[in-house]
Amino acid sequence: MRARAELFWRLLPDVRTGERIRFLFFAGLFTLISLAQTVGLAGSEALLLGTLGAHALPITFVFASLVTVAGSIGYAALVGRLRNDDLLVGMLIGAAALLGAGVVLATADIAWALVALVCLFYLTQAVFLNHFWTFSGDYFDTLASKRLVPLFTIGSSLGGVLGGLLAVAASRQLPPIALVAAWAVLLATAALLLRLARRPLRRWGPLDLEEADETSVASLRGAMRHLGGSPLARWMFVASLGMVLTLFLAQYLYSDVFARSFATPQALATFFGVYLAVTNVAEIAIEVALTPRLIRRLGVPATNLIHPLLMLVSFAGLALRFDLGSAVAARVNRELLDNALATPVRSLLYNAMPVQLRGRMRAFLEGIVVYAGMSIAGGVLLVLERPDPRWLCLAGSVSALVYFGASLGARRAYLGSLVAQLRAGRLDLADVHGEIGSWEASRLAVMWEQLLLEEGSRPSRSLLQLIPELAARGVVAPLVRAASHPNPVVRRSSLNALVSAGSEVALGPLALALDDPDPGVRLVALRGLMRLRPDPEFVSARIHDLLDDADPLVRSEAALQAGERGLVILAGMIGEAAPETAMAALGVAPEALLPRVLERARDTQVDAAIRAAALECLARITPEPHFSLAELLPDLAHPDARVRRASVLLLAN
């Protein structure tokens, strides 16, 4: 049993041992809620389209957006006042009770109850999703969340697969209203799970003194203030509106096709169940394999352009062939790729914002703006009054172009926000590591060079952080120029990055840097040249010159590469009284100098720093025990901490 458990955890290497129980709880909770929501989507959508048709969607969009925005504001007023687990239990039970009432009303053939069920789906989807991220964030720190969020998302897709299969099985025997009843039961089950887990939840956390409340009213006000001063936030605001119009115009079109293609609500429910089960399997594959690869290759801002382009293709397909195949393709783009590709990528755009505003902006844009835009989409459809599908495809294409244009603006603003936050010291480059594409890196390099000039001979730490990121993206020309920067730290960092990138362009700057006035730069240049292996005659001549270098670190590194003559020089340096010289030689001494190192290590009268370096050198160059435990016992109690640490290292070896 334990072997099987370990095999399971090997499949999830990002989950640390101490996080496993918490992870299983939150992943299971998210899967259960996702299962419930998928069953609810299949049932409520089948009832609405099968009974009232697609022409009921415009007014449904308007009411759903109003209900969702109002509910989100009400939720924002409550979050932070109650414990996050208690609040979620209350919301789950309340939703289950409302669904029970909806089942009764829908069974009595009250038409508006069908609209209300769809509205309730959008409200619960928005609130439960927002609250889950807030709630789970209480029990995992920032770095752990970055590792585990993709796994939680996979859990959501798994819930979608199970929900689709349950919808198919139930629809073969029962009417769609039974799916709504199952929806209520599953939400109540999630509430029961939370209540039973109350004691371990209290034991696990929260990690901080106060629970997260990024969706509170005060936080949403802070997000609105940030909107006025941030170009990135403004472009994301416009992109969100364009996206919503695009998605809901597409939903109206493909829903119209579905309503015409299936004669009864039960047939629709079966179709939706099959569709949701299959597409959620595809979601998992895309989330695991495709999305991370696109982000690594293109970067976040460029990958963010893919979804609006695919939506343009969807409208073109519907305009050319208004049939079931084009409708399914449009829904795949609108729903599957939005969940598996566009949503994860959009969430990473927030990393270029101040850390305290990321969650607030996300809650504002995805909890308020998106659903307000849904109301606009419903209003547009109501005004058009059953338009010709081709005209609606044209309108959808225009909104998709707005979506694309705003995403393009967000791509440019992302860089500006990134640089501004780096300069202000409010952003660690680790937050966006691997999220910058080649185009962004080249543009960032231009800004980086300008900032280096503006900051003069003392560049900020954030600018130094960018150097390896630029090299990793193949942007080497600015680093070659920076290799002659007035600041030696910039020179060293640029040369190291060029060597790490394995670029032959680095050979020239490295050769010049061997004559640099800063010994640290000379050392980096020598080591870099040895890694890149240029012309042997050139290297041999320069090594010969550096054997007389004033700096002992450079001199010992050159001696290490100078063959027999170098060994003689290193042996002499090891025996010198000056700690800097002896330690530099001991730091690189090879096994061939073992007798000389042993002689220095056994000398109890030598400087403590030299003796510690000799013991460390022994641990590095040979596994053989040259000291007995009795000999090392006095060193374990040595007054100098360096000798004590070196003795422990030698014993461990």
C-alpha positions as CSV (number, residue, x, y, z in Angstrom):
1,M,0.0,0.0,0.0
2,R,2.8,2.4,0.9
3,A,4.6,1.5,-2.3
4,R,1.5,2.4,-4.3
5,A,1.2,5.7,-2.5
6,E,4.8,6.6,-3.2
7,L,4.3,5.7,-6.9
8,F,1.4,8.1,-6.9
9,W,3.4,10.9,-5.3
10,R,6.2,10.4,-7.8
11,L,3.7,11.4,-10.5
12,L,3.3,14.7,-8.5
13,P,6.9,15.8,-7.8
14,D,5.8,19.4,-7.2
15,V,3.9,18.4,-4.0
16,R,6.3,18.3,-1.1
17,T,6.0,15.7,1.6
18,G,4.7,18.1,4.3
19,E,2.0,19.4,1.9
20,R,0.5,16.1,0.8
21,I,-2.5,15.9,3.2
22,R,-3.4,19.6,2.6
23,F,-3.0,19.2,-1.1
24,L,-5.2,16.1,-1.3
25,F,-7.9,17.9,0.7
26,F,-8.0,21.1,-1.5
27,A,-7.6,19.1,-4.7
28,G,-10.4,16.9,-3.7
29,L,-12.6,19.8,-2.7
30,F,-11.9,21.6,-6.0
31,T,-12.6,18.4,-8.0
32,L,-15.9,17.9,-6.2
33,I,-17.1,21.5,-6.7
34,S,-16.0,21.3,-10.4
35,L,-18.0,18.0,-10.7
36,A,-21.1,19.7,-9.3
37,Q,-20.7,22.7,-11.5
38,T,-20.3,20.6,-14.6
39,V,-23.4,18.6,-13.9
40,G,-25.2,21.9,-13.2
41,L,-24.0,23.4,-16.5
42,A,-25.2,20.4,-18.5
43,G,-28.6,20.3,-16.8
44,S,-29.4,24.1,-16.7
45,E,-28.2,24.7,-20.3
46,A,-30.1,21.7,-21.7
47,L,-33.3,22.9,-19.9
48,L,-33.0,26.4,-21.2
49,L,-32.0,25.7,-24.8
50,G,-34.3,22.6,-25.1
51,T,-37.3,24.4,-23.7
52,L,-37.0,28.1,-24.6
53,G,-34.4,28.0,-27.4
54,A,-31.3,30.1,-28.0
55,H,-33.4,33.3,-28.3
56,A,-33.8,33.2,-24.5
57,L,-30.0,33.7,-24.1
58,P,-29.9,37.5,-24.5
59,I,-32.1,38.2,-21.6
60,T,-30.5,35.4,-19.7
61,F,-27.1,37.0,-20.2
62,V,-28.4,40.3,-18.9
63,F,-29.9,38.8,-15.8
64,A,-27.0,36.4,-15.2
65,S,-24.5,39.3,-15.3
66,L,-26.6,41.4,-13.0
67,V,-27.1,38.6,-10.5
68,T,-23.4,37.7,-10.7
69,V,-22.1,41.2,-10.2
70,A,-24.6,41.8,-7.3
71,G,-23.7,38.5,-5.8
72,S,-19.9,39.2,-6.2
73,I,-20.3,42.5,-4.5
74,G,-22.3,40.9,-1.7
75,Y,-19.6,38.2,-1.4
76,A,-16.9,41.0,-1.3
77,A,-18.8,42.6,1.6
78,L,-18.7,39.3,3.6
79,V,-15.2,38.0,2.8
80,G,-12.8,38.9,5.6
81,R,-15.6,39.1,8.2
82,L,-16.0,35.4,8.4
83,R,-13.5,32.6,8.4
84,N,-13.0,31.5,4.8
85,D,-14.0,27.9,5.5
86,D,-17.2,28.9,7.3
87,L,-18.1,31.4,4.5
88,L,-17.6,28.6,1.9
89,V,-19.8,26.2,3.8
90,G,-22.5,28.8,4.1
91,M,-22.3,29.6,0.4
92,L,-22.4,26.0,-0.6
93,I,-25.5,25.3,1.6
94,G,-27.2,28.4,0.4
95,A,-26.6,27.5,-3.3
96,A,-27.9,24.0,-2.7
97,A,-31.1,25.4,-1.1
98,L,-31.7,27.8,-4.0
99,L,-31.2,24.9,-6.5
100,G,-33.7,22.8,-4.5
101,A,-36.2,25.7,-4.9
102,G,-35.3,25.9,-8.6
103,V,-36.1,22.2,-9.1
104,V,-39.5,22.7,-7.6
105,L,-40.3,25.7,-9.7
106,A,-38.9,24.2,-13.0
107,T,-41.0,21.0,-12.4
108,A,-44.1,23.3,-12.1
109,D,-43.3,24.5,-15.7
110,I,-42.4,28.1,-14.6
111,A,-40.3,29.4,-17.5
112,W,-38.4,32.0,-15.6
113,A,-37.0,29.3,-13.2
114,L,-35.0,28.0,-16.2
115,V,-33.4,31.4,-16.6
116,A,-32.8,31.6,-12.9
117,L,-30.9,28.3,-12.9
118,V,-28.5,29.5,-15.6
119,C,-28.0,32.7,-13.6
120,L,-27.3,30.7,-10.5
121,F,-24.7,28.7,-12.4
122,Y,-22.8,31.9,-13.4
123,L,-23.0,33.3,-9.9
124,T,-21.8,30.1,-8.2
125,Q,-19.0,29.6,-10.8
126,A,-17.7,33.1,-10.2
127,V,-17.9,33.2,-6.4
128,F,-16.8,29.6,-5.8
129,L,-13.8,29.9,-8.1
130,N,-12.7,33.2,-6.6
131,H,-13.2,32.0,-3.1
132,F,-11.4,28.7,-3.7
133,W,-8.2,30.5,-4.7
134,T,-8.5,32.9,-1.7
135,F,-9.3,30.0,0.7
136,S,-6.5,27.7,-0.5
137,G,-4.0,30.6,-0.5
138,D,-4.4,30.7,3.3
139,Y,-2.7,27.3,3.6
140,F,0.1,27.5,1.1
141,D,2.8,30.2,0.8
142,T,3.5,32.1,-2.5
143,L,6.1,29.7,-3.8
144,A,4.1,26.6,-2.9
145,S,1.0,28.2,-4.6
146,K,3.0,28.7,-7.8
147,R,3.9,25.0,-7.8
148,L,0.4,23.7,-6.9
149,V,-2.0,26.0,-8.8
150,P,-1.5,24.0,-12.1
151,L,-2.2,20.8,-10.2
152,F,-5.4,22.3,-8.7
153,T,-6.4,23.3,-12.2
154,I,-6.0,19.7,-13.4
155,G,-8.2,18.7,-10.5
156,S,-10.9,21.0,-11.8
157,S,-10.7,19.4,-15.2
158,L,-10.9,16.0,-13.7
159,G,-14.1,17.1,-11.9
160,G,-15.3,18.2,-15.3
161,V,-14.6,14.8,-16.8
162,L,-16.5,13.0,-14.0
163,G,-19.3,15.5,-14.2
164,G,-19.7,15.0,-17.9
165,L,-19.8,11.2,-17.5
166,L,-22.4,11.5,-14.7
167,A,-24.5,13.8,-16.9
168,V,-24.4,11.2,-19.7
169,A,-25.3,8.3,-17.4
170,A,-28.2,10.2,-15.7
171,S,-29.6,11.7,-19.0
172,R,-30.2,8.2,-20.4
173,Q,-32.7,7.4,-17.7
174,L,-33.7,10.7,-16.2
175,P,-34.9,14.2,-17.3
176,P,-32.4,17.1,-17.2
177,I,-34.1,18.5,-14.1
178,A,-32.5,15.5,-12.3
179,L,-29.1,16.9,-13.1
180,V,-30.0,20.1,-11.3
181,A,-31.0,18.1,-8.3
182,A,-27.7,16.2,-8.4
183,W,-26.0,19.6,-8.7
184,A,-27.6,20.6,-5.4
185,V,-26.7,17.3,-3.7
186,L,-23.1,17.5,-4.7
187,L,-22.7,21.1,-3.4
188,A,-24.2,20.0,-0.1
189,T,-21.7,17.1,-0.1
190,A,-18.9,19.6,-0.5
191,A,-20.2,21.6,2.4
192,L,-20.3,18.5,4.5
193,L,-16.7,17.6,3.6
194,L,-15.7,21.1,4.7
195,R,-17.5,20.8,8.0
196,L,-15.9,17.4,8.7
197,A,-12.5,18.9,8.0
198,R,-12.9,21.8,10.3
199,R,-10.5,20.5,13.0
200,P,-7.6,19.8,10.6
201,L,-8.2,23.1,8.8
202,R,-7.7,24.9,12.2
203,R,-4.6,22.9,12.8
204,W,-3.1,23.6,9.3
205,G,-3.4,27.3,9.3
206,P,-3.9,29.9,8.0
207,L,-0.2,30.6,7.5
208,D,-0.6,34.3,8.0
209,L,-2.1,36.0,11.0
210,E,-5.1,37.1,8.9
211,E,-6.8,35.2,6.1
212,A,-6.6,36.6,2.6
213,D,-9.4,39.0,1.6
214,E,-8.4,40.1,-1.9
215,T,-12.0,40.0,-3.0
216,S,-13.2,42.3,-0.3
217,V,-14.8,45.7,-1.1
218,A,-11.8,47.6,0.1
219,S,-9.5,45.5,-2.1
220,L,-11.8,46.0,-5.1
221,R,-11.6,49.8,-4.5
222,G,-7.8,49.5,-4.5
223,A,-7.9,47.7,-7.8
224,M,-10.0,50.5,-9.3
225,R,-7.5,53.1,-8.1
226,H,-4.7,51.1,-9.7
227,L,-6.6,51.0,-12.9
228,G,-6.2,54.7,-13.4
229,G,-2.4,54.7,-13.0
230,S,-1.4,51.5,-14.8
231,P,-1.4,51.1,-18.6
232,L,-1.2,47.3,-18.2
233,A,-4.3,47.3,-16.0
234,R,-6.2,49.5,-18.5
235,W,-5.3,47.3,-21.4
236,M,-6.4,44.2,-19.5
237,F,-9.6,46.0,-18.6
238,V,-10.3,46.6,-22.3
239,A,-9.2,43.1,-23.3
240,S,-11.6,41.7,-20.6
241,L,-14.6,43.6,-22.1
242,G,-13.6,42.6,-25.7
243,M,-13.2,39.0,-24.6
244,V,-16.6,38.9,-22.9
245,L,-18.4,40.3,-25.9
246,T,-16.5,37.8,-28.1
247,L,-17.2,34.8,-26.0
248,F,-20.9,35.5,-25.4
249,L,-21.7,36.4,-29.0
250,A,-20.0,33.0,-29.9
251,Q,-22.1,31.3,-27.2
252,Y,-25.3,32.6,-28.7
253,L,-24.4,31.4,-32.2
254,Y,-23.3,27.9,-31.2
255,S,-26.2,27.5,-28.8
256,D,-28.6,28.4,-31.6
257,V,-27.1,25.5,-33.6
258,F,-27.3,23.1,-30.7
259,A,-30.9,24.0,-30.0
260,R,-31.8,23.3,-33.7
261,S,-29.8,20.1,-33.8
262,F,-31.3,18.3,-30.8
263,A,-35.1,18.0,-30.5
264,T,-35.5,17.5,-26.7
265,P,-33.9,18.8,-23.5
266,Q,-32.9,15.2,-22.7
267,A,-31.0,14.8,-26.0
268,L,-29.3,18.1,-25.3
269,A,-28.3,17.0,-21.8
270,T,-26.8,13.8,-23.2
271,F,-24.9,15.7,-25.8
272,F,-23.6,18.2,-23.3
273,G,-22.5,15.4,-21.0
274,V,-20.5,13.7,-23.7
275,Y,-19.0,17.0,-24.9
276,L,-18.0,18.1,-21.4
277,A,-16.4,14.7,-20.5
278,V,-14.3,14.6,-23.7
279,T,-13.3,18.3,-23.7
280,N,-12.2,18.1,-20.0
281,V,-9.9,15.2,-20.8
282,A,-8.5,17.4,-23.6
283,E,-8.2,20.3,-21.1
284,I,-5.9,18.2,-18.9
285,A,-3.7,17.3,-21.8
286,I,-3.4,20.9,-23.0
287,E,-2.8,22.2,-19.4
288,V,0.0,19.7,-18.9
289,A,1.7,19.6,-22.3
290,L,0.8,22.5,-24.6
291,T,0.3,25.6,-22.4
292,P,3.6,25.3,-20.5
293,R,5.5,24.7,-23.7
294,L,3.9,27.7,-25.4
295,I,4.7,29.9,-22.4
296,R,8.3,28.8,-22.4
297,R,8.7,29.2,-26.2
298,L,6.7,32.4,-26.8
299,G,6.4,34.0,-23.4
300,V,3.2,35.0,-21.6
301,P,2.3,38.2,-23.5
302,A,2.7,36.6,-26.9
303,T,0.8,33.4,-25.9
304,N,-2.0,35.7,-24.7
305,L,-2.6,36.6,-28.3
306,I,-3.5,33.1,-29.4
307,H,-7.0,32.9,-28.0
308,P,-8.4,36.1,-29.6
309,L,-7.0,34.9,-33.0
310,L,-8.7,31.5,-32.6
311,M,-12.0,33.2,-31.8
312,L,-11.6,35.2,-35.1
313,V,-11.2,31.8,-36.8
314,S,-14.3,30.5,-35.0
315,F,-16.5,33.3,-36.3
316,A,-15.1,32.8,-39.8
317,G,-16.0,29.1,-39.6
318,L,-19.6,29.8,-38.4
319,A,-20.1,32.4,-41.2
320,L,-19.0,29.9,-43.8
321,R,-20.9,26.8,-42.4
322,F,-23.5,27.4,-39.7
323,D,-23.7,23.7,-38.7
324,L,-23.0,21.4,-35.8
325,G,-19.3,20.9,-36.6
326,S,-18.5,24.7,-36.7
327,A,-20.6,25.1,-33.5
328,V,-18.6,22.5,-31.6
329,A,-15.3,24.0,-32.9
330,A,-16.5,27.5,-31.7
331,R,-17.4,26.1,-28.3
332,V,-14.0,24.4,-28.0
333,N,-12.3,27.7,-28.7
334,R,-14.7,29.7,-26.4
335,E,-14.6,27.2,-23.5
336,L,-12.0,24.5,-23.6
337,L,-9.1,26.7,-24.9
338,D,-10.2,29.6,-22.7
339,N,-10.0,27.3,-19.6
340,A,-6.8,25.4,-20.5
341,L,-4.8,28.1,-22.3
342,A,-6.2,31.7,-22.1
343,T,-7.1,31.7,-18.4
344,P,-3.7,30.4,-17.1
345,V,-1.8,32.8,-19.4
346,R,-4.0,35.8,-18.3
347,S,-3.3,34.9,-14.7
348,L,0.4,35.2,-15.3
349,L,0.1,38.7,-16.7
350,Y,-0.7,39.9,-13.2
351,N,2.8,39.0,-12.1
352,A,4.1,42.2,-13.7
353,M,1.9,44.2,-11.2
354,P,2.8,45.0,-7.6
355,V,2.4,41.9,-5.6
356,Q,-0.2,43.4,-3.2
357,L,-2.5,44.3,-6.2
358,R,-2.3,41.1,-8.2
359,G,-5.1,39.3,-6.4
360,R,-7.2,42.5,-6.2
361,M,-6.9,43.2,-9.9
362,R,-7.8,39.6,-10.8
363,A,-10.9,39.7,-8.5
364,F,-12.0,43.0,-10.0
365,L,-11.5,42.1,-13.7
366,E,-12.7,38.5,-13.5
367,G,-15.4,39.0,-10.8
368,I,-16.9,42.4,-11.8
369,V,-15.7,43.5,-15.3
370,V,-16.2,40.2,-17.0
371,Y,-19.8,39.8,-15.8
372,A,-20.6,43.5,-16.4
373,G,-19.4,42.8,-20.0
374,M,-21.8,39.9,-20.2
375,S,-24.6,42.3,-19.6
376,I,-23.4,44.4,-22.5
377,A,-23.4,41.3,-24.7
378,G,-26.9,40.5,-23.7
379,G,-28.0,44.1,-24.4
380,V,-26.4,44.0,-27.8
381,L,-28.3,40.8,-28.7
382,L,-31.6,42.2,-27.4
383,V,-31.2,45.3,-29.5
384,L,-30.4,43.3,-32.6
385,E,-33.5,41.1,-32.1
386,R,-32.7,37.7,-33.7
387,P,-30.2,38.9,-36.2
388,D,-28.9,37.0,-39.2
389,P,-26.1,34.7,-38.0
390,R,-23.7,36.2,-40.6
391,W,-24.2,39.7,-39.2
392,L,-23.7,38.3,-35.8
393,C,-20.5,36.6,-36.9
394,L,-19.3,40.0,-38.2
395,A,-20.1,41.6,-34.9
396,G,-18.3,38.8,-33.1
397,S,-15.3,39.3,-35.4
398,V,-15.2,43.0,-34.5
399,S,-15.2,42.3,-30.8
400,A,-12.5,39.6,-31.3
401,L,-10.4,42.3,-33.0
402,V,-10.9,44.5,-30.0
403,Y,-9.9,41.6,-27.8
404,F,-6.8,41.0,-29.9
405,G,-5.8,44.7,-30.1
406,A,-6.1,45.2,-26.4
407,S,-4.1,42.0,-25.8
408,L,-1.5,43.4,-28.1
409,G,-1.5,46.7,-26.0
410,A,-1.2,44.6,-22.9
411,R,1.8,42.9,-24.4
412,R,3.6,46.2,-24.7
413,A,2.4,47.5,-21.3
414,Y,3.6,44.3,-19.7
415,L,7.2,45.3,-20.4
416,G,6.7,48.8,-19.1
417,S,5.1,47.5,-15.9
418,L,7.8,44.9,-15.5
419,V,10.6,47.5,-15.8
420,A,8.8,49.9,-13.5
421,Q,8.3,47.3,-10.8
422,L,11.9,46.1,-11.1
423,R,13.3,49.6,-10.8
424,A,11.2,50.3,-7.8
425,G,12.4,47.0,-6.1
426,R,8.8,45.7,-5.9
427,L,9.3,42.7,-8.1
428,D,11.6,39.8,-7.9
429,L,12.5,38.4,-11.3
430,A,11.8,34.9,-10.0
431,D,8.1,35.9,-10.2
432,V,8.3,36.1,-14.0
433,H,11.0,33.6,-14.7
434,G,10.2,31.7,-17.8
435,E,7.3,34.0,-18.7
436,I,9.2,36.3,-21.0
437,G,9.3,35.5,-24.8
438,S,12.0,36.4,-27.3
439,W,10.3,39.5,-28.5
440,E,9.7,40.7,-25.0
441,A,13.3,39.9,-24.1
442,S,14.7,42.0,-27.1
443,R,12.5,44.9,-26.2
444,L,13.4,44.5,-22.5
445,A,17.1,44.6,-23.5
446,V,16.7,48.0,-25.1
447,M,15.0,49.3,-21.9
448,W,17.7,47.6,-19.8
449,E,20.6,49.3,-21.6
450,Q,18.9,52.7,-21.3
451,L,18.4,52.2,-17.6
452,L,22.0,51.1,-17.2
453,L,23.0,54.5,-18.7
454,E,20.6,56.4,-16.5
455,E,21.7,54.7,-13.3
456,G,25.4,55.3,-14.1
457,S,28.1,53.3,-12.3
458,R,25.8,51.9,-9.6
459,P,23.0,50.0,-11.2
460,S,20.2,48.5,-9.0
461,R,20.0,44.9,-8.1
462,S,16.9,44.5,-10.3
463,L,18.9,45.4,-13.4
464,L,21.6,42.8,-12.5
465,Q,18.8,40.2,-12.1
466,L,17.8,40.7,-15.8
467,I,21.2,39.8,-17.2
468,P,20.9,35.9,-17.0
469,E,17.3,36.2,-18.2
470,L,18.4,38.0,-21.4
471,A,21.2,35.5,-22.0
472,A,18.8,32.6,-21.6
473,R,16.7,34.1,-24.3
474,G,19.6,34.5,-26.7
475,V,19.8,38.3,-26.4
476,V,23.6,38.6,-26.2
477,A,24.5,41.8,-28.1
478,P,23.6,44.1,-25.1
479,L,25.6,41.9,-22.8
480,V,28.6,42.1,-25.0
481,R,28.4,45.9,-24.8
482,A,27.8,45.6,-21.0
483,A,31.0,43.7,-20.6
484,S,32.8,47.0,-20.8
485,H,30.5,48.8,-18.4
486,P,32.1,51.0,-15.7
487,N,30.8,48.9,-12.9
488,P,32.8,45.6,-12.4
489,V,29.7,43.8,-11.0
490,V,27.9,44.5,-14.4
491,R,31.0,43.3,-16.3
492,R,31.3,40.1,-14.2
493,S,27.6,39.3,-14.5
494,S,27.5,40.0,-18.2
495,L,30.5,37.7,-18.9
496,N,29.1,35.0,-16.7
497,A,25.8,35.1,-18.5
498,L,27.5,35.0,-21.9
499,V,29.5,32.0,-20.9
500,S,26.4,30.2,-19.5
501,A,24.6,30.8,-22.8
502,G,27.6,29.1,-24.6
503,S,27.8,31.9,-27.1
504,E,30.9,32.2,-29.2
505,V,30.3,35.9,-29.3
506,A,31.6,35.9,-25.7
507,L,35.2,35.0,-26.8
508,G,36.2,38.5,-27.7
509,P,34.9,40.2,-24.5
510,L,36.4,37.4,-22.4
511,A,39.8,37.9,-24.1
512,L,39.7,41.6,-23.5
513,A,38.6,41.1,-19.9
514,L,41.8,39.2,-19.1
515,D,43.4,42.7,-18.8
516,D,40.5,44.1,-16.8
517,P,41.6,46.2,-13.7
518,D,39.2,44.3,-11.5
519,P,40.6,40.9,-10.4
520,G,37.1,39.4,-10.2
521,V,36.5,40.2,-13.8
522,R,39.9,38.7,-14.8
523,L,39.0,35.5,-12.9
524,V,35.5,35.2,-14.6
525,A,37.2,35.8,-18.0
526,L,39.8,33.1,-17.4
527,R,37.3,30.5,-16.2
528,G,34.9,31.5,-19.1
529,L,37.6,31.0,-21.7
530,M,38.5,27.6,-20.3
531,R,34.8,26.6,-20.6
532,L,34.4,27.8,-24.2
533,R,37.8,26.3,-25.3
534,P,39.0,28.9,-27.9
535,D,42.4,28.7,-29.8
536,P,44.8,26.7,-27.6
537,E,47.9,28.8,-28.5
538,F,46.1,32.0,-27.5
539,V,44.9,30.6,-24.2
540,S,48.3,29.1,-23.4
541,A,50.0,32.5,-23.9
542,R,47.5,34.4,-21.8
543,I,47.7,31.8,-19.0
544,H,51.5,32.3,-19.0
545,D,50.9,36.0,-18.5
546,L,48.5,35.5,-15.7
547,L,50.9,33.3,-13.7
548,D,52.4,36.6,-12.4
549,D,49.0,38.2,-11.7
550,A,48.9,40.3,-8.6
551,D,45.7,38.7,-7.4
552,P,46.2,35.2,-5.8
553,L,42.8,33.9,-7.0
554,V,43.6,34.7,-10.6
555,R,47.2,33.5,-10.2
556,S,46.1,30.1,-8.7
557,E,43.4,29.6,-11.4
558,A,46.0,30.3,-14.1
559,A,48.4,27.9,-12.4
560,L,45.7,25.2,-12.4
561,Q,45.6,25.3,-16.2
562,A,49.4,25.6,-16.7
563,G,50.4,21.9,-16.4
564,E,53.6,20.9,-14.5
565,R,54.8,24.4,-14.1
566,G,51.5,25.4,-12.6
567,L,51.7,22.6,-10.0
568,V,55.0,23.9,-8.9
569,I,53.5,27.4,-8.5
570,L,50.5,26.1,-6.6
571,A,52.7,24.1,-4.3
572,G,54.7,27.2,-3.5
573,M,51.5,29.2,-2.9
574,I,50.1,26.6,-0.5
575,G,53.2,26.9,1.6
576,E,53.1,30.7,1.8
577,A,52.3,32.4,5.2
578,A,49.9,34.9,3.7
579,P,46.4,33.4,4.2
580,E,44.9,35.0,1.0
581,T,47.6,33.3,-1.1
582,A,47.5,29.9,0.6
583,M,43.7,29.8,0.6
584,A,43.5,30.7,-3.0
585,A,45.8,27.8,-4.0
586,L,44.1,25.4,-1.7
587,G,40.7,26.3,-3.2
588,V,41.8,24.9,-6.6
589,A,44.6,22.4,-5.7
590,P,44.2,19.1,-7.6
591,E,44.8,15.6,-6.1
592,A,48.4,15.7,-7.4
593,L,49.2,18.1,-4.6
594,L,47.7,15.8,-1.9
595,P,51.1,15.5,0.1
596,R,51.5,19.3,0.2
597,V,47.8,19.7,1.3
598,L,48.2,17.1,4.0
599,E,51.3,18.8,5.3
600,R,49.4,22.1,5.6
601,A,46.4,20.3,7.2
602,R,48.5,18.6,9.9
603,D,50.2,21.8,10.8
604,T,48.4,22.9,14.0
605,Q,50.4,26.0,14.3
606,V,49.3,27.5,11.0
607,D,46.7,30.3,10.7
608,A,43.2,28.9,11.3
609,A,41.9,30.1,8.0
610,I,44.7,28.3,6.1
611,R,44.1,25.1,8.2
612,A,40.3,25.2,7.5
613,A,41.0,25.7,3.8
614,A,43.4,22.7,3.8
615,L,40.8,20.4,5.5
616,E,38.1,21.5,3.0
617,C,40.6,20.8,0.2
618,L,41.2,17.3,1.5
619,A,37.4,16.6,1.6
620,R,37.2,17.8,-2.0
621,I,40.1,16.0,-3.7
622,T,40.1,12.6,-2.0
623,P,37.6,10.2,-0.4
624,E,40.3,8.5,1.6
625,P,40.3,9.1,5.4
626,H,43.7,10.7,6.1
627,F,42.7,11.7,9.7
628,S,41.4,9.5,12.4
629,L,38.4,10.5,14.6
630,A,40.8,11.0,17.5
631,E,42.9,13.4,15.4
632,L,39.9,15.4,14.4
633,L,38.3,15.6,17.8
634,P,40.3,18.7,18.9
635,D,39.3,20.4,15.7
636,L,35.6,19.8,16.4
637,A,36.1,21.9,19.5
638,H,38.4,24.5,17.8
639,P,37.7,28.1,18.8
640,D,37.6,29.1,15.1
641,A,34.2,28.2,13.4
642,R,35.8,27.7,10.0
643,V,38.0,24.9,11.4
644,R,35.0,23.3,13.1
645,R,33.0,23.4,9.9
646,A,35.8,22.0,7.8
647,S,36.3,19.1,10.3
648,V,32.7,18.2,10.1
649,L,32.8,18.3,6.3
650,L,35.9,16.0,6.3
651,L,34.2,13.6,8.7
652,A,31.0,13.5,6.6
653,N,33.1,12.8,3.5
